[in-house]
Amino acid sequence: MTTLTDVLRRRRRPDQRLLAATLRRALQLLFKPMAHPRVGITTQRRWQEALARTNPGAGGIPHHNAELGGVRCRVYQPEGTDATVLYLHGGAYITGSPSTHHGLTSHLARHSQARVVVPDYRLAPEHPCPAAIADTMAVYQALLDQGTDPAQLALAGDSAGGGLAVATLLALKQAGLPLPASVFLISPWVDLTLTRLFDTDRDVMLSPAWLADAARAYGGDHPERPPCSPINGDLAGLPPVLIQAGGDEILLNDSHRLARAIRDAGGQARIQVHPQRWHDFQLHAGLLADADLALRGAAGFLRHHFQQSDHPAAEQARP
């Protein structure tokens, strides 16, 4: 039987069908059984940190740790860039860290040639909603205080981090702070009530049981509140949004519903669904050609909006 390690030891560009099948099988065997309420949260976190080491980081992108707004962050810093992406990692609000997303975020920095800031925001159940929003807001405010131009700033995130990005936008609006130039979301989890999950048995990462446990840990007795489920918030006036999702994931409906809700509120939202791809397949950038292609497309979207001087973010930033 071909293992993930065997594939990673092959030539630099292995057969993509074989690689995709191997990655899918590895996630089904190694990730999904551990992402379950019966497994202790500490074990889940450590296991995901270990699995993430198989995802290669982008070469030539220096990174360092920094504290912004009192929150520890990992910062990827390509040379000669004025643009910044504030990236919020996924993990169902109960797992994940800048380390688990090193592969994805370093490749995003390389493709976009933007500084990528990844906060190590507080996790549930130790810190339920709205702790993660407060941390993200603190980092965002610190970036503004450093002189970061909102017209050169984007907000991004995957899975729970995608939902957190939308919740942060709602909080920024409420606080009267300038919004970023654009938003990039990967398979955002925006409805913690789980009432409209996509009915598929092909999801090799997520289970309703794990999501329900995480929703209780983060959202408490009222997961439907907009800070927890931003699909229920006021989505008017948001910057342009790009959403990417896999065709084989139970959160697919969240992506479609969010794009539709943003458009109904008068905003711009594009959704790209990659057939036969699993939740958060972009984590495998540097290995999987589809992941690299998706991130290159996202980078083009971000660069395009960084260049728009007439975006509302730029207007809000002007005296």
N, C-alpha and C positions, 0 to 999 in steps of 0.2 A: 504493500500500500504506500502510495506517495504521501509524504508528510509535508507540513508547511516548511520545516527546516530544509527538506530536500529541494523544494522549489526555490527557496531563498538562496541556496548554494549553486543554482544553475547560472547560466549566462546572465548578463546584465538585463537582457530583454527576453525573459522566458515566454513560452507560448501563453498568450493571454487567456485563452479558454481554459487551459489546464490550471493556470494561476487563479483565475476567478473561482473555478470549482474547488480548488484546494482551500482558498480563503473562506469560501462559504462553508465548507465542511469543518474547517478549524473553528470558526465562530459557533457553529452548531454544537460542536463537541466541547469546546473550551470556554466559551463566553456565556452562552445562554443558560447552561445548567447552574453557573455560579451567580448569575444575575437573577436571584430568586429569594423571596422572603425567608426561606428555610436556611439560607446561608447568612452568617453573621455579617454585619455591615463592615467591620474591620477587615474580615477576610475578603469580602467583595472588593474593597478598596485596594488592598495589597495585590490581589490577583489581577485586577485591571492594570495596575501599574506595571506588573511583570509582563502581561501580554502586550502592552504598548511598546515594549522595547523591540518587538519584531518589526515595527513600522519605522523605516529609515528616515532620519531628518534630512533636510536639504543641505547640501554641502555649500560652504562659502558664505553662510549667513551667520554672522556673529550674534550671540545673544548673551544677556546678563540678567541678573535678578535686581530688582529695584523695589522701593516702596513708594506708592503713590496714594495719597489720601489716607495713609495708615494701613493700606492693603498691600500685601506682598504680591508682586507681579513678575512675570518673565517677559522680557522685552527682546524682540528680534529687530536688529537694526541694520538693514542694508545701507550701504554708503550713499550719500548724496540724495537723500529723499526728504521732502517736506510733508509727505502724506503719512497719516496714522490710521491704523485699524485697531479699534478696541474690540478684542475677540473674547467671547464668553464660552467656555468649554461646556460640553454636555456631561451627562452622567446621572440623569433623572433627579437632580438636585441633591442626591445622597452620595454620589461617588464622583470621581474625576478630579483632574488637577491640570495645571499647565504641563506637567510631565506626560500625562496620558495623551495629550494632544500635541506633543512636540512635533511629530511627523506632519500632521495637517497644518499647523500654524507656521512652521518653518517654511514649508513649501508655499503657503499663501504669501508669506513675506517675499520669497524669491520671485514668484510669478507677478505679484503686484508691485514689487519694488517699493513697498511701504513699510514703515515701522509697524510692527504688530505687537500690541500690548495685551497680555493674557493674565487677568487677575486670578489669584488664588482665593476666590470668594468663599465665604463660610457656607458649610453644607448642613442640611438636615440629616438626622433628626435633632442634632445638637442645637442647630440654629435654623428654625423654621422661617417661612415667609413672614416679614419682608427683609430678613437679614441680607440675603444675596442681592436684593435690589439696592439696599443701603450701601453695600460695598461697591457695587458697580457705579452708583451715583457718585460716591466719593472719588473713585478713580477718574471718572469723566470730569468732575469739577477740577481735580488736580491737573488734568491735561489742559483744560481751559486756562487755569491759573498760570501754567507754564508758558502760555502764549500760543497754544495750538489753535490754528484757525479752524472753526467749524466747517468751513468750505473745503478743508483738506483733511477732514476727519470722517471715518465711517464706523458703523457699529455692525458687528457680525457675531454669529454664534451657531452652534449646532445642538439639535435635540432640546434638552432642557435649557441649554444656553441660548438657543434660538428663542424659546419662550421668554427667557429672562431679558433678552435684547428688546423684545416688543414691550414687556412690562417696564423696562427702563425708559423706553421712548414715552410711554404714558406718564411716567414720573417726571421726565424732563419737561414735558408740556405743562404739567401741573405746577412745576417749580418756575416756569417762565424762562428756562435756560435755552440757549440756541441748540437747535437740532443738528445732527450730523448731515453730511452731504448725501449719504446713501446708506442702505442697510442690506447685508447679505446674510441669508438664513439657510441653514442646512437642516432639513427635516424637523422644523420647529415643533415643539410640544407646547401647544397654546391652550389646550382644554384639559385640565386635570380631572374633570368629571368622567372622562373616558366613555362618554355616552355614544360617540360616533366613530369608534375605531374601525379601520378598514378590515374587512373580513378576508383574511388570507392566512394560509398555513405555511407560507413560504418565508416568513420573517425568521431569520436565523439568529437574531440578537435579542429582540424584545418579546416579553410575554405580558399579557394583561395582569397577571398576578404581581409581577415585579413593579409595573407602573402603578397599580393600585396601592401597593405598599408605600411606594415613594410619594404618591400623591397625598396619602394620609400623613406621612412624615413631614412633608413640606407645607401642605395646605391646611392641615388640621381638619376641623369640622366643616369648613366652608371653602372647599377648593374651587368653587365656582366664582369667587370674588375676582375682579379684574387683575389685582396684583398677582394672583396665582394663575388665573386663566385669562390672559390678556385678550383672547378672542372676544370676551364680553365687555371690553373697554371701548372708549371713544377712539376710533382709529382714524379720525379725520385729521388732515394736515400733516401726515407723515411724509418723510422724504421717499424717493423712489426705492422700491424693495425688489430684490431678486431672491427667489426661493428655489432651492434644489431639493429633490427628494428621489428616493428609489422606488421603483414600481412594486417591490416585494416587501413592503413594510407596513405594519399595522397603524403607523402614524400618518400614512399618506393622506387621509382625509383632513387632518389638521392643516396640511400645507395647502390643499385646495380651498378649504374653508377660509383660511386666513387671506389668501390672495383675493378671493371673491369679496370678503368683507372690506378689505382695503379699497378695492375698486368701487364698491357700493358707497364708500365714504368719500369718494372723489379723488382717491390717490392712485398712484402708479404701482402696479405689482405684476411681475413676470414670474411664471413658474416653469421650471424645467424638470420633467420626470424622466429618469433614466431607467428604461425597461430592464428587468431581470437583475436589478441591483438592490442591495440590502440597505438597511438603515445605516446612515453615516459611512457609506462606502468611501467617502473622501478621506477618511482616516488612513487609507492605504495609499496615499499619494507617494510617489517614488517607487511603487511596486506595480500598481494597477493602472493601466493606461487610461481607463475611464475616469479614475480619480484625478489624474493629472489634467485630463481634458476638461473636467468640470471646474477645477480650480483655475485653470487658465481662462476659461470663460468668465468666471467670477471676477478674476483680476481685471479683465478688460472692462467689465461693468463698473468696478470701483474706480479705475483710472479715468474712465469717461466722466464720471460724476465729480471726481476731484477737480476736473478742468472746467466745470461749469460755474462761472462767476456770477450768474444770475439766479443761482439756486436760493431758495428761501433761507438756507443756513447762512449763506453769505450776507443776505440782507439783514438778518438778525444780528450778525456780528458787527455790522457797520454802526458807527456812532450816530 
